[in-house]
Structure formats: C-alpha cells, structure tokens
C-alpha cells in the first residue's frame, strides 16, 4: 500500500506527463485533507472542509476498478478517444496505488493502447477476474488490436495499421 509520501512523489512525477491532470487529481483524493488541500487550491479546484479518507487497500482498488469498468468499456465501444484516455488514467492511478508494476508495464506499452485501449481493459479484466463482455464482437476485435468491424471502422476511429500511421 502506498504512503502519503509515495503519492506526493507520484503526483510530482506526473507533472510533466499528465497533461489533463486526470491521474494526479485522482491520486490527490487519496491524501489526507491537510496534504490534499494545498494541491487542490494550487490547481484551482474547490474542496470542502469535509474530507473522506479513502481506503487504499488492494481490495478497495479492485472494487473501484470493478465499479468503473462498465464506464471505461462504454468509452471504448463508443470510440470516445479523450474519455477513453481519462478512463485509462483513472485505472492506472488505482493500479499504481495497488503497486501492480506488471500491470503498469503492460499499460505503458504503446502496443496496447490502440483501438482506444481495448487491449488494456481486457487485460485488466483478466488480471482482476472481472467480467469481459463476450457478447460484443466489435469490442473483442478491438481488444485484439483490430478495427471494430472486419470491413473497417464506420466511425473511422479504429486504425487498421496504427503503427504505419504513428511511424510516418
């Protein structure tokens, strides 16, 4: 379980890479108010005097992931790029709090993010024994790194060969 100091250090590390502050803002909520308040104020975020100390145990993190997974899957199915990135950032924060370095390594591999992070979500479901929607062939194709439909994506959002696009 991560300490307050670990969380503060991680928030500082994220300053250069967490463009929208989704992961770091979520991590702030796991700090006690006396540490979270100044960070929230510096970001222009409001908070009240009431603050709930959140459980940081691995079981509590898996519960958060379980509760959030339907939302994350819906963003992938709907081809919602920015919302999908936010979902992955939230999931990364909870997984980091658990200290699951192997899952973080999987998540940070750029080969696993195309198709809106579907391969990442599938691996999270497998790893934490969460249900994976087997009734959605498009999602299954995306989790394998393919466009949502065999004849191409009707939204033009699934990139058939994304490595060619990103290396050019």
WOJO-V200407 format. One record per pair of residues at least 24 apart in sequence whose ideal C-beta (glycine too) atoms are under 8 Angstrom apart, sorted by the first residue. I is the first residue (numbers start at 1). J is the second residue. Records with the same first field share a line. If there is no record, write none. Layout:
I->J ; J
//
This chain:
1->56 ; 57 ; 58 ; 97 ; 99
2->30 ; 56 ; 96 ; 97 ; 99
4->31 ; 32 ; 35
7->31 ; 97
8->35
10->96
11->39
18->89
20->85 ; 86 ; 89
22->85 ; 86 ; 89 ; 90
23->89 ; 90 ; 92 ; 93
26->89 ; 90 ; 93 ; 94
27->93 ; 96 ; 97
29->54
30->54 ; 56 ; 97
56->97
58->98 ; 99
61->94 ; 95 ; 97 ; 98
62->98 ; 128
64->94
65->91 ; 94 ; 95 ; 124 ; 128 ; 130
66->128 ; 130
69->121 ; 124 ; 125 ; 130
72->117 ; 121
73->121 ; 133 ; 139
75->116
76->115 ; 116 ; 117 ; 118 ; 121 ; 139 ; 142
77->136 ; 138 ; 139
79->116 ; 148 ; 153 ; 155 ; 157 ; 158
80->116
81->116 ; 157
84->116 ; 117
85->117
87->117
88->113 ; 117 ; 120
91->120 ; 121 ; 124
95->124
100->127
103->127
111->145
114->145 ; 159 ; 162
115->141 ; 142 ; 143 ; 145 ; 146 ; 147 ; 148 ; 158 ; 159
116->142 ; 157 ; 158
118->142 ; 143
119->143 ; 144 ; 145
//
